Amino acid sequence: MIKKLIELQQEIYNYHNSKEFPYNNYYSPRISFFQIGDLFEINYYGEGFDDNPLIPATDFEPEEMNFGFCALLDFICKNANKVVQLNFIGPDAGANGTRSWNFERLINSTSNFINLESFSVALTDAGDHNQSVIGEFDQEDGMIAKLVKKMPNLKELILPSAPDITFFEIPDLKIENLAIQAGYDHQGFIQNLAESTDLKHLKSLDYTEPFDHFGDLNEEEFTPYEAFEKLFQSNIFSFEHFHFKLRENRFSSEQLTALQEIRRVQFFHIKTIAGKYIRI
């Protein structure tokens, strides 16, 4: 496995290093890995678009597609039972203010990742130029649920988009630590979580409401306060030392205190104020 990973590293470097487009330390894709017993943690750096998930990366034309990302996903599908942790990060790059991560290549495969315990995609920083999202064309469209179904022993999930209702229909989820950003659409995440009966192992939740970069979001684009009340009243917070981080900038201190009074969890509120360009 180590030899295969080193060969993949070299293939990615060779593909993305030419006379016309030399390798760039900031933008060009790369992977790193760590051996953990008989399994491996694999880290990817680069962009996450996939123009055609049906074409194997080995058939890509030179300098035409996102080879590094796609080649890694192809590799993971062929070695699914050897991976315990997957981490995806990249530069603050995208198109039209969006940095898309498209995992259709994993979803379309016949592989299941039975030993995978942690799946992480870089979250959007308040100072980023581009909003990270799971899916294609700004639409999550159930991609998260389709991924998680292939990861039956997943314990940690960190994503820059909220999953839709189908995520909560997956039986007997093993997830203990969940970090979710709403992205472009919260999709009723908090309400759905409050009503869920399949996240019995959850011990910590880190949730971020949408970034209001330009002050033009409508009220319905944020989660209503009543949904958080329902969450605090739910069985999700029944774990004795549950830790909840809420990142948003709308609720008053009185509202936050009222939530804490419903259920005495470890409740940490973090005000998130998105950056803005200054026009001169």
C-alpha positions, -999 to 999 in steps of 0.1 A, spaced: 0 0 0 28 24 9 45 18 -25 11 24 -43 6 57 -25 41 69 -33 35 60 -70 3 79 -69 21 109 -54 45 108 -83 18 104 -109 -1 135 -96 31 155 -96 41 145 -131 6 153 -145 5 187 -129 40 197 -138 47 207 -174 68 233 -192 36 253 -200 21 248 -165 48 241 -140 39 227 -106 26 255 -82 30 249 -45 -2 269 -37 -26 256 -63 -13 223 -76 -28 191 -60 -9 167 -38 -15 140 -13 2 129 19 -4 99 41 2 83 75 2 46 83 -20 37 114 -15 0 120 -27 -18 89 -47 12 78 -40 47 64 -49 83 69 -49 100 35 -48 138 31 -55 156 -2 -47 192 -10 -61 209 -41 -94 216 -58 -124 193 -56 -142 196 -90 -147 166 -113 -159 174 -148 -167 138 -157 -169 112 -129 -175 84 -154 -141 88 -170 -112 71 -152 -84 96 -143 -59 75 -162 -79 84 -194 -76 121 -189 -60 142 -216 -29 162 -204 -37 195 -186 -74 190 -192 -90 178 -160 -85 178 -123 -64 147 -124 -50 148 -88 -84 148 -71 -99 123 -95 -69 100 -95 -70 99 -57 -107 91 -56 -102 62 -81 -73 50 -59 -95 51 -28 -122 31 -45 -97 4 -54 -83 3 -18 -114 11 2 -107 -13 30 -73 2 37 -84 37 46 -93 48 81 -93 86 76 -98 109 47 -91 147 48 -97 171 19 -84 207 20 -74 232 -7 -65 267 -17 -91 295 -15 -100 290 -51 -132 284 -71 -156 297 -97 -181 325 -91 -174 326 -54 -179 288 -50 -155 260 -42 -173 228 -51 -163 193 -38 -178 166 -61 -176 131 -47 -198 114 -74 -168 92 -83 -169 76 -48 -207 73 -49 -208 57 -83 -182 30 -73 -192 -4 -59 -168 0 -30 -178 4 7 -154 20 31 -159 -3 60 -128 8 80 -133 45 74 -138 63 108 -132 100 98 -142 120 67 -134 156 66 -137 184 40 -122 218 48 -147 242 62 -151 278 49 -132 304 68 -149 337 74 -122 354 53 -123 331 23 -132 345 -11 -150 313 -20 -178 294 -2 -170 257 1 -199 233 -7 -205 196 -12 -220 188 -46 -220 202 -80 -236 235 -93 -241 247 -57 -265 218 -50 -258 192 -23 -287 171 -37 -283 142 -12 -246 137 -20 -237 136 17 -262 108 25 -250 88 -5 -214 91 8 -222 82 44 -242 51 34 -209 38 21 -191 44 54 -210 22 80 -184 28 108 -179 65 104 -173 82 138 -164 118 127 -179 139 99 -167 174 91 -184 191 61 -189 227 47 -225 219 36 -256 207 55 -270 174 44 -306 170 33 -333 149 50 -320 117 34 -290 118 57 -313 114 87 -330 83 71 -297 63 73 -302 37 101 -279 32 130 -253 59 123 -221 55 144 -211 92 142 -198 106 175 -185 140 163 -203 161 138 -192 195 124 -214 211 98 -216 244 81 -249 254 65 -232 265 33 -257 280 8 -287 261 23 -292 247 58 -318 223 44 -336 222 78 -306 206 94 -313 215 130 -350 206 127 -341 173 111 -314 166 137 -339 173 165 -363 147 151 -336 121 143 -336 87 161 -305 73 143 -277 94 158 -276 77 192 -238 78 195 -235 116 189 -214 133 216 -205 167 200 -220 190 174 -203 221 159 -228 239 137 -223 271 116 -252 292 103 -248 308 68 -222 335 63 -240 367 55 -211 383 35 -231 411 19 -261 415 44 -285 403 17 -297 370 32 -334 367 40 -346 356 74 -358 322 60 -322 314 50 -313 311 86 -325 284 110 -355 296 131 -350 299 168 -378 274 174 -358 247 157 -330 252 182 -355 250 211 -367 216 197 -331 204 194 -324 212 231 -356 194 240 -347 163 219 -329 131 228 -299 142 207 -286 160 238 -293 132 262 -256 123 264 -244 134 298 -214 155 286 -227 166 252 -207 195 237 -225 219 214 -208 248 195 -231 272 177 -216 297 153 -240 325 144 -245 362 150 -283 368 153 -295 354 186 -296 376 217 -280 366 250 -315 362 264 -323 336 237 -291 318 242 -296 316 280 -331 303 274 -317 275 253 -292 266 280 -320 264 306 -338 238 285 -309 214 287 -277 218 306 -253 207 279 -218 222 273 -231 251 251 -205 273 235 -217 302 214 -193 318 188 -203 349 170 -194 347 133 -191 379 114 -182 374 77 -156 397 61 -165 423 35 -145 440 8 -139 477 14 -147 500 -16 -126 531 -19 
